[in-house]
Amino acid sequence: MQKKLGHHFLLDRGVSNRIISAGGAKDHAKVTEAGPGRAFLTKALCQDVEKVLAVAIGSNHVSFLKEAFNQSSAVAIITANAKDLQ
């Protein structure tokens, strides 16, 4: 994956756990993740919530995510700019 558009990838499990805890989503929650990048947070979210909608802007990211979660019904992946979603 190329870093463009100012992407910074989350790689710290402690930070992802704090994000999930601060968000308060549990069990049957459905969560939208804007810019899932390398899916570090996505993987952690899958352990705590029912469904993750991963919104990725680049085709490289989408391809990576589809391959990483091809066996998972807990993650839906769409190609879009999250700021354009309503």
Protein Blocks (a to p, Z undefined) as FASTA:
>chain_A
ZZeehiacdfbfklmmmmmmmnopahjaccddehklnommmmmmmmmmmbdcdddfbfkl
mmmmmmmmmmbckbccddddfklpZZ
